[in-house]
Amino acid sequence: MNRARPAPELDPDANPASVARSIVLRQLTNSAKSRHQLAQKLAERNIPEDVAEAVLDRFESVKLIDDAEFAHMWVRSRSMHKSLARGALRRELAEKGIAPDLAEQALEQIDDDIEREQGKDLVRRKLRTSIDLSDRAERDKYTRRWVGMLARKGFNPSLAFGMVAEVIDESRQDD
């Protein structure tokens, strides 16, 4: 059974700042992290708050922690590879502790037309030739499914309905 282990206590003989630096460096080696995420890791390892703040401030001053750059990279990656829309990306950035103004700046890099095409491509990938879109009940059923999928990806529901309708119209014209 995979149970979560309690955070190890800080060795009384260890220098808390040294331990904190090691933790942060190890975390940053795996992947980029926001300051908030790193602060959570330090808290889990029982690093005193004042020591954690000092270490994180130092890492920020030498540009090893940069929430603005992290947000830009996160948005670019998740938009491209996961086809997430602004709504989902905004939520993810908030969960990672990114300030709303930094999140909005990062989200500006997403082009409306590209986002719309990504949503339509998601629906096209789900569209199978065995689906009879001329049958109203069948069309409605799949419209609800695809709009739900797009909503989970962060697309505005009214925009999602429009994208699904366009893909259905394209498909019916091809038949």
C-alpha positions, 0 to 999 in steps of 0.5 A, spaced: 500 500 500 502 506 498 501 511 504 503 518 504 509 518 509 509 524 514 514 529 513 521 528 516 523 532 522 528 537 521 535 534 523 536 538 530 544 539 528 542 541 520 543 548 518 535 550 516 538 554 511 542 549 508 537 544 508 532 549 505 537 550 499 538 543 498 530 542 497 529 548 493 535 546 488 532 538 488 525 541 486 528 546 481 532 540 478 525 536 476 521 541 473 520 549 474 516 551 480 512 557 482 515 560 489 508 558 492 509 551 490 516 551 493 514 554 499 509 549 500 515 544 499 519 547 504 513 547 509 512 540 508 519 539 510 518 543 517 523 549 514 521 555 519 517 560 515 523 565 516 528 561 513 524 559 507 522 566 506 530 568 506 532 562 501 526 563 496 528 571 496 535 569 495 533 564 489 528 570 486 534 575 486 538 570 482 533 569 477 532 561 479 525 563 481 521 567 476 513 566 477 512 571 471 517 566 466 514 560 470 507 562 468 509 564 460 512 557 460 506 553 463 501 557 459 505 555 452 506 548 454 499 546 456 496 550 451 500 547 446 500 540 448 494 539 452 489 544 448 487 547 454 483 554 454 484 560 458 479 558 463 483 552 465 490 555 464 487 561 469 485 556 474 491 552 474 496 558 475 491 560 481 493 553 484 500 554 483 500 561 486 501 565 481 498 572 482 492 574 477 496 580 474 502 575 472 497 570 470 493 575 465 500 577 462 501 570 461 495 568 458 495 574 453 500 570 449 494 565 447 491 567 440 483 567 440 483 564 433 489 558 435 485 557 441 478 556 437 482 552 432 485 547 437 478 546 440 475 544 433 481 540 432 479 536 439 472 535 436 474 533 430 478 527 433 472 525 437 468 525 430 467 518 428 464 516 421 460 511 424 456 517 428 450 519 424 449 526 425 443 527 420 439 523 426 437 529 431 437 525 437 444 522 435 447 529 434 444 532 440 447 527 444 454 528 441 453 535 442 452 535 449 458 530 450 463 534 446 461 541 449 462 537 456 469 535 453 471 542 451 468 545 458 473 541 462 478 544 457 476 551 459 472 553 453 467 558 455 460 554 454 457 558 449 464 558 445 464 551 445 457 550 442 459 554 436 465 550 435 461 544 435 456 546 431 461 548 426 465 541 426 458 538 425 456 542 419 463 541 416 462 534 417 455 534 414 457 537 408 463 532 407 457 527 407 
